Amino acid sequence: MSVLILPKTINKDFVQKIKELSGQDVRVCFQCGTCSGSCPMSEHMEFSPRKVMHLAQLAMGDSLVNLNTYWACASCHTCSVRCPRGIDIARVMEALRQITLRKNINFIEPSKMSAETIMGAPQIAMVAGFRKMTS
């Protein structure tokens, strides 16, 4: 279990950056947990979508960088459809991916993939994965 150290002040620039990229205001979320309860990928995520939203509200970008949650997000929009506050959480997850990728941090490093993996994977999956997970 990892311990999170809460910031003394909220970095409004981080919250604003998420809003600029996603068009969503993470401060509207009231932490009901509907997103996590309806997410088909939550069992593959380090932190639930609800916790990611909470960390985003607190502008804890440093704590979000190393998580796999927004990379594992299937962008199926189930969370967004069911959100009682109307937040498009899938767009927030995409914004978090973009913020990370703009720091030139790849989630998948293509040069480290084995030739077997590259040859065995469907080309469309590889292209989609590279678009989503590499800068």
N, C-alpha and C positions, 0 to 999 in steps of 0.2 A: 504494500500500500504506500503510495507516494504522499508526501505531505506538501501542501501548497501554502506558500506564504502570501498572505493578502497584501496588496499595495496600500500605502497610507493614503494616497490620493488616486483618483481614477484618471487615467490618461485619456482625455476627451478626444485627442487626435486619433487614437486607435478606434474608438467607438465611431467616430465620424468617418474614418476610412472604410469601415465595414458598411456604413450607410451609403457612402458614395459608390462603392463597388456593387452592392447588392440591392440598393434601394429600400432596405429594411432597417428599422430602428430596433436594435436588440433590447433596448431599455423597456420596450413595451411588454416583453415576456414576463409573465408572473409565475413561472416555474411550476406549472401544473403537472408536467411530466407526460402529457399526451403524446408528444413527439417521440419520447423514448419508448413508451408503451406500444406504439404502432410501427416503430422502425423494424423492417425485416433484417437489417444488417447489425442491429445493436449487439448481438452476441459476438460479433467480430471486432467490436470497437473497444478501445481502452477506456474511454469515458463515454457516457451516454450523451445523446444530443442535448438533453436538458442541462447536463453539467457543462457542456461546451458553450451553450447559450449563457449560462451563468458566468463562466470565465470571460466570455466576450463582454458581458455587461460590466464586469469589473475591470475590463481592459487588460487582462492578464495574457497579453500576446506571447510573452516568453514561456508561459506554461502551456500554451497551445501549440507551439512550434513543433514539439517532438511527439505529439499525439498522432495516432493513426485514424482517429475518428472521422475527420473530414475527408481523408483519403478513402476510407472504407465506405463512405456515403455513396449509395447507388444512384442518387439524384432521382429517385422514383416519385418524389413529392408527396408521399403518404403523410409525412409529418406536417407538411404545409397545408394539405387539404383538411386535416383534422385539427389544426391549431385553432383554439377558440379565440385567439387574438388576431388571427389572419396573417401571421408572420410566415413568409416564405422561407422556411428554415433551410431548404435545399440551396437557395440563393445565398444565404449566409455562409453555408459550408463551402460553396464555390468561392465566395469572397475570401474566406480564410485560406483556401488553397492558393488563390492568386497572390495574397499578401506574402505567403511563404515562397512561392515560386519567384516573385519579384526580388527576393533576396538571393536568387540563384542557388536555392537549395532543392535538389531533386529528391523526390520520394523514391522513384525508381531510377537507377543509374544504368542506362542502356549498355554502356561499355562493360559492365560487370555481369551481364546476363550470359548464360551458357548458350552455346550454339544449338544445343538440343532444344532448349526452351524457345529460342527464336524460331527455329524450323518447325516446332510442333504446335506453336500457338497460331490461331487464326489471324490473318493479316489485319482484319478490321479491329480485332481486340488489341493488337499491338499498337495500331495507329491511335485508337481511342485512349488507350492507357498512356501513351507518350504525350498526347495532347493534354490529358488531365494531370499527369504526374511529373512532368519534366519542364524545366524552364528552358 
